Amino acid sequence: MSGEKNLFNFTLPPPPPASNSDSSAYSIVAIVPTLIIFCVIIYAFTKMLTRASVATVPPTINVVQVWTMDAPTMERFLQDLAKERPVRFTAQQLCSFTNNYSKVLGSGGFGIVYKGQLPNGVKIAVKVLKRSLIDKRAEGQFMAEVSTIGRTYHINLVRLYGFSYDPFMSALIYEYMENGSLDKYLFGDDTQGIDWNKLPEIAIGTARVGRRRNAKVGSTDSLDWFPKHVWDKYEKGELAKMTLTCGIEEKDSERAQRMALVALWCVQDSPEARPPMSVVVKMLEGGVEIMAPPKPFHYLFSVGVNVLNAPTCNSSDYSIGYGTNSYWYKEQTTTIMAKYEIQIASSS
Ligand SMILES: Nc1ncnc2c1ncn2[C@@H]1O[C@H](COP(=O)(O)OP(=O)(O)OP(=O)(O)O)[C@@H](O)[C@H]1O
C-alpha cells in the first residue's frame, strides 16, 4: 500500500499494524522528520527575511556613518582651499602685521619689502609697491602677479598669500623666506654659498616654473659680469679650464659646461633667439646635444648694432633656423627613432 501524502507532499511510510504500544513510536518517528523539515524551512525563511531587511536598510545609516567619518576631512579640505586663495588685506591690517613697517627686509625695483606676521603667527614679507608705479602698466603687472603667482603652488616659487589695493597703497604679501633671497647665495661674497650639486637642481627647478622666454637681459651695468666672461672663455675654447678655475671638480666639469652653454642661449640679445623654458629644461637635463650658441651681448661690443638682427655664428654645426625644432639642440637619434625613421621611409 502506498504511503499517504502529507501537507508538504512527502510520502509517509505506510501505517504499521495497529498496536497501542507501537502507535506512539510511529507518530514520533513520523513527526521528527516533519519537524526537522519545518525547522529548516523556518530557519531558511528567517534567514531570507534577515537578508532582505539588511538589503533594504535605509541608506541613511550608511550615509550618516560616512558623513561622520568624512566630515572633518572635507571640512579641512574646504578650509585649505579657502586658505590657498590670495587674500585681500586692508592697509590698516598690513600696518598691524608689520608692526607699523618697523623691519625692512630689502628693496627691489618695485618697492620696499617689510617683515611681518599674520595673526596666526605665520611670517610674511610685505612688498609695498612704489606709488609712481601705480599707473596703468603697473596695475597690469600687479594684477598679473596676483592672478598668476597667487594661484601657482610650486616648490621653487615663493607663495603669494595676499595683496592690498586701495587708492593710497598697493602691496603684495608673500611667504617669508627665512634664508632671504637666492641671489644673495648666487652672487654674494659668501664663498660657502650653495653646494655645486644643488645648483643644477635649482636651475632645472626654476626653468620648470617658467612658461615663457626670459624677456629681460637686464641693465648694462649689471652686464659687466660673469656671463660675458663665460662667453669669452667659450669663444677661446677654454670653458672646461674655466670651470676648474671656478672651483668645480673635474667630474662635474662637463655638467657645468652644459649649464654654461644653456645660460649663453638664455642671454641672447633677441628674445626670439632665446629658447623657451621647456627647451631649457630639456637641455639642462641632458640627453640632447646643445648647439653652439651665437655670440650674445652685441650691444656691449658695438653700440648702435640692431640687437634684433639675427646673430651670426662661426660654428659649422650651427645654423639658425627659426621654426625648426633643432635650433637650440640636436636630437640624438636613438635606435627606436632610427627604426621609426626607417618605417616612415619604407611606408612612403
Ligand atoms: N619673501 C621674502 N622673504 C624674505 N625676504 C624677502 C622676500 N622677498 C623679498 N625679500 C627681501 O627683499 C629684497 C628685495 O626683494 P624684491 O623682490 O623687491 O627685489 P628683487 O629681488 O630685486 O626683485 P625685483 O626685480 O622684483 O625688484 C630681497 O633681496 C630680499 O632680501
The ligand as an ORCA input file, in Angstrom:
! r2SCAN-3c Opt
* xyz 0 1
  N      59.558     86.577      0.566
  C      60.621     87.147      1.103
  N      61.135     86.668      2.251
  C      62.236     87.238      2.791
  N      62.890     88.280      2.248
  C      62.427     88.779      1.107
  C      61.268     88.254      0.469
  N      61.024     88.946     -0.662
  C      61.977     89.882     -0.731
  N      62.818     89.797      0.317
  C      63.963     90.646      0.581
  O      63.737     91.902     -0.003
  C      64.724     92.159     -1.014
  C      64.065     92.859     -2.188
  O      63.181     91.985     -2.800
  P      62.436     92.332     -4.176
  O      61.684     91.161     -4.601
  O      61.706     93.618     -4.025
  O      63.617     92.684     -5.116
  P      64.335     91.906     -6.237
  O      64.561     90.510     -5.762
  O      65.489     92.711     -6.618
  O      63.267     91.778     -7.413
  P      62.507     92.833     -8.299
  O      63.013     92.602     -9.668
  O      61.087     92.418     -8.116
  O      62.745     94.216     -7.824
  C      65.308     90.824     -1.363
  O      66.618     90.934     -1.798
  C      65.221     90.072     -0.059
  O      66.312     90.361      0.759
*
